[in-house]
Amino acid sequence: DPDGGMTRAMFVTVLSRAAEKLGGKAVDAAGESFTDVAGDAWYAVAVAWGVKAGLVSGYGDGRFGPNDPITREQLAVFLYRYAKSRNFVVPAYATFKQSDASEIDSWALDAMKWAFSKGIIEEIDGMLNPLDYAKRHMIATALMQFCVNYSM
């Protein structure tokens, strides 16, 4: 379902599994770091790994939003933080010419600049669409571009 969506829980699970394949180790116990992530949820270990790795901080109100669709700017932030956690160079030097660049949340700006400059996040009809939900084909492209950029 390339045009389908992916939740935040699904994406963090994908990242945690990728990290394991690359020699990392997922945390052994799930823990309950967010009010909306039960310790026995299928994604709890991945979310706990994301917290420990510094990739996941939630919404700031104690919630992670595991069932919320991941937005394009959230996708960029998760990958940006993952790259930083692996000590990859992550310069944020893009200059946006797209008219919707002002919609990028301040907490996501460096990540979007980095992701756009690396071809990880691509334009859609000349727009960035940072608040739109990322479709699976976009996520697959972003992951592939991430791997190409960092020789993985």
C-alpha positions in Angstrom: 0.0 0.0 0.0 2.5 2.7 -1.2 -0.1 5.5 -0.8 -1.1 4.3 2.7 0.1 6.0 5.8 2.3 5.0 8.7 1.9 5.7 12.3 4.6 7.1 14.6 4.7 3.8 16.4 5.2 2.0 13.1 8.0 4.3 12.1 9.9 4.1 15.4 9.6 0.3 15.1 11.1 0.4 11.6 14.0 2.6 12.9 14.7 0.3 15.9 14.8 -2.7 13.7 17.1 -1.0 11.3 19.4 0.0 14.2 19.5 -3.6 15.3 20.5 -4.8 11.8 23.3 -2.2 11.8 24.8 -3.5 15.0 22.8 -1.5 17.6 20.8 -3.1 20.3 17.2 -2.5 21.2 16.4 -2.0 24.9 15.5 -5.1 26.8 12.6 -3.7 28.7 9.8 -1.5 27.4 9.3 0.8 30.3 6.5 3.3 30.3 7.9 6.7 29.4 4.6 8.1 27.9 1.1 8.1 29.2 -0.2 6.7 25.9 2.3 3.9 25.5 1.4 0.8 27.6 4.4 -1.3 28.6 2.9 -4.4 26.8 2.1 -2.6 23.5 3.6 -4.2 20.4 5.6 -1.0 19.8 6.6 -0.2 23.5 10.2 -1.6 23.2 10.8 0.4 20.0 9.5 3.6 21.7 11.6 3.0 24.8 14.6 2.4 22.5 13.8 5.7 20.7 13.7 7.6 24.0 17.0 6.0 25.2 18.6 6.8 21.8 17.4 10.4 21.9 15.2 10.1 18.9 11.8 10.3 20.6 10.6 13.1 22.8 6.8 13.0 22.3 4.6 16.0 22.2 5.8 17.5 25.4 2.6 16.8 27.4 3.5 13.2 28.3 2.1 11.7 25.1 3.9 10.0 22.3 0.9 9.7 19.9 1.7 6.1 18.8 -1.4 5.9 16.6 -1.0 9.3 15.0 0.1 9.3 11.4 3.7 10.5 11.0 4.0 13.9 9.2 6.8 14.8 6.8 8.5 17.1 9.3 8.3 14.4 12.0 9.8 11.9 9.6 12.7 14.4 9.0 13.2 14.9 12.7 13.3 11.2 13.6 15.8 10.5 10.8 17.9 13.6 11.7 18.1 12.5 15.3 18.9 9.0 14.3 21.8 10.3 12.1 23.1 12.4 15.0 22.8 9.4 17.4 25.1 7.5 15.0 27.5 10.5 14.9 26.8 11.2 11.2 27.5 14.7 9.9 24.2 16.5 9.7 24.6 20.0 8.3 21.4 22.0 8.0 22.3 24.3 5.2 19.3 24.3 2.8 17.6 27.5 1.8 13.9 27.0 1.1 12.3 28.7 -1.8 9.0 26.9 -1.4 6.1 29.1 -0.3 5.0 26.7 2.4 8.4 26.7 4.2 7.0 29.0 6.9 4.7 26.1 7.9 7.7 24.1 9.3 7.6 24.1 13.0 10.7 25.6 14.7 11.6 22.3 16.4 11.8 20.7 12.9 13.5 23.4 10.9 17.1 22.1 11.1 15.9 18.6 10.4 13.9 19.7 7.4 16.8 21.7 6.0 19.1 18.7 6.5 16.6 16.2 5.0 15.8 18.5 2.0 19.5 19.2 1.3 20.2 15.4 1.3 17.2 14.5 -0.9 15.6 12.6 2.0 12.5 14.8 1.9 11.6 15.8 -1.6 9.3 18.5 -3.0 5.8 17.6 -4.0 4.6 19.9 -6.8 7.1 22.6 -5.7 6.0 22.4 -2.1 7.5 20.9 1.1 4.2 20.0 2.7 5.8 19.6 6.2 2.5 19.1 8.0 1.1 16.5 5.6 1.1 12.9 6.5 4.0 11.0 5.0 2.9 8.2 2.7 4.6 4.8 2.7 6.3 5.4 -0.6 7.7 8.7 0.7 9.0 7.0 3.8 10.6 4.2 1.7 12.3 6.9 -0.5 13.4 8.8 2.6 14.9 5.6 4.2 16.6 4.7 0.9 18.1 8.2 0.5 19.2 8.1 4.1 21.1 4.9 3.5 22.6 6.2 0.2 23.8 9.4 1.9 25.4 7.5 4.7 26.7 4.5 2.8 24.6 2.0 4.7 
